[in-house]
Amino acid sequence: MLAEWYTSGQRIPRNYPEAYRLYQAIAESGHWFGEYQLAQIYAEGRGVPQDHAKAARWYRAAAEQGIPDAQLALAELYANGQGVPRDGQESLHWFRRAARQNHALAQARLGAIYEQGIDVPANLILAYKWTALAARHPAIDACEILVWLESRLRPEELVQAKVMVAQFEPDWEI
């Protein structure tokens, strides 16, 4: 795609303004890819002033179409109050949607949220579930956290958590 080439500088000279123009046209047509890329441009300030509010708008558009990377990014904006008011429940909503689609980083974040009790009561069973699911992905190193969680759970709780992991099936939205 030409917009990707302009963004990366591969094959043609890098040109953020032209990439922005192309992604904006794609986004305004309602296509999730353009929405997500335009959100990234605003979030990172590539060729435009950084604007987390505009990033949130476009992440939401792609997230509502079931795009897990957009759901994760929107969750992080709500968790940190960047471009949107800080809202733990809205953040959890988007983390959960991405995690249910087997997004490893969203699963890891949910594990930490439940372990630490951020905007929810601490729940080590759910912390174990989401951390173990995240650990299935090669990019996530959660062995130490899982060992720590196992040491904090009663045997029957650990069994319950492991059953939840075994029974997990992704809920693909797209």
Protein Blocks (a to p, Z undefined) as FASTA:
>chain_A
ZZlmmmnopoiacdfklmmmmmmmmmmnopaklmmmmmmmmmnopoiacdfklmmmmmmm
mmmnopaklmmmmmmmmmnopoiacdfklmmmmmmmmmmnopaklmmmmmmmmmnopoia
cdfklmmmmmmmmmmpmklccklmmmmmmmmpcfklmmmmmmmmmmpccddfZZ
